[in-house]
Amino acid sequence: MFPQPQPSREERRLLRLWRALNSTDQAALLRFAEFLSLDSPERAEPLAEPDRVPRPAEESVIAAIRRLSASYPMIDKDRLLHQTSGLMTQHVLQGRAAAEVIDELEQLFENHYSQLRSGDAD
């Protein structure tokens, strides 16, 4: 079983406010939230499928990051910065094999895409 992500401070605050409302006001708040989500730019269009560029036989880690960034343009690259730079550091400074790092990068991008698609991206 995977651990559930902890709710943000805003989510906890919203839950406290929700619990303080009577059932009529809770229903009104829910309708308002649904209304707002319809106009949300993040939900305005369905999530595009990645344009997965095939992995070449020989590829550097930097080239792989560029390829994956092009394959997954819908992913905010700032969200991946820490993890991709950590993998790059393992390759450059610690001598970890490029193929292993690229495998992990591909999984990282696919996982973030799956989270984005399921609405769990935080």
C-alpha positions in Angstrom: 0.0 0.0 0.0 1.3 3.4 -0.9 1.3 6.2 1.7 -1.3 8.9 1.0 0.1 12.5 0.5 -0.6 14.8 3.5 -3.2 17.5 2.8 -1.8 21.0 2.4 -2.5 23.7 5.0 -5.1 25.2 2.7 -6.9 21.8 2.4 -6.9 21.3 6.2 -8.3 24.9 6.6 -11.0 24.2 4.0 -12.0 21.0 5.8 -12.2 22.9 9.1 -14.4 25.5 7.5 -16.5 22.8 5.8 -17.1 21.0 9.1 -18.2 24.3 10.7 -21.0 24.8 8.2 -24.5 23.4 8.3 -25.7 21.0 5.6 -27.3 23.7 3.5 -24.2 25.8 3.5 -22.0 22.7 2.8 -24.2 22.0 -0.3 -23.8 25.6 -1.4 -20.0 25.5 -1.0 -19.8 22.3 -2.9 -21.9 23.8 -5.8 -19.6 26.9 -5.8 -16.5 24.7 -5.9 -17.9 22.7 -8.8 -18.7 26.0 -10.6 -15.2 27.3 -10.1 -13.6 24.0 -11.3 -15.5 24.2 -14.6 -13.8 27.5 -15.4 -10.4 26.4 -14.2 -7.7 26.7 -16.9 -6.2 23.5 -15.6 -9.4 21.6 -16.3 -10.4 23.6 -19.4 -9.0 21.0 -21.9 -8.4 17.3 -21.6 -4.8 16.4 -20.8 -2.9 15.7 -23.9 -1.2 12.3 -24.4 2.6 12.5 -24.3 4.4 12.5 -27.7 6.8 9.8 -26.6 10.0 10.2 -28.6 11.7 6.8 -28.9 14.9 6.4 -26.9 18.0 6.1 -29.1 20.5 3.3 -28.6 23.1 5.7 -27.4 21.9 8.7 -25.4 23.4 11.1 -22.9 21.6 11.9 -19.7 21.2 15.5 -20.8 19.8 14.4 -24.2 17.4 12.1 -22.3 16.2 15.0 -20.2 15.6 17.1 -23.3 13.8 14.2 -25.1 11.6 13.6 -22.1 10.8 17.3 -21.7 9.7 17.4 -25.3 7.7 14.2 -24.9 5.9 15.5 -21.8 5.3 19.2 -22.5 2.3 19.2 -20.1 4.5 18.6 -17.1 5.7 21.6 -15.2 9.5 21.1 -15.3 10.0 23.0 -12.1 8.3 20.2 -10.3 10.9 17.8 -11.6 13.9 20.0 -11.2 15.0 18.6 -7.8 14.7 15.0 -8.8 16.2 15.4 -12.3 19.2 17.4 -11.0 19.7 14.7 -8.3 19.8 12.0 -10.9 22.2 14.1 -13.1 24.5 14.5 -10.0 24.5 10.8 -9.4 25.6 10.3 -13.0 28.2 13.0 -13.2 29.7 13.1 -9.8 29.1 9.6 -8.5 29.6 7.7 -11.8 26.2 6.1 -12.0 25.7 4.5 -15.4 23.8 6.7 -17.9 21.4 3.9 -18.9 20.3 3.4 -15.3 19.8 7.1 -14.8 17.8 7.4 -18.0 15.6 4.5 -17.0 14.9 6.3 -13.8 14.2 9.6 -15.6 11.8 7.9 -17.9 9.9 6.4 -14.9 10.0 9.8 -13.1 8.4 11.6 -16.1 5.8 8.8 -16.6 4.9 8.9 -12.8 4.4 12.6 -12.9 2.3 12.4 -16.0 0.2 9.7 -14.4 -0.3 11.9 -11.3 -1.2 14.8 -13.4 -3.7 12.7 -15.4 -5.4 11.3 -12.2 -5.6 14.8 -10.7 -3.2 14.0 -7.9 -0.4 16.4 -9.0 0.4 18.7 -6.1 
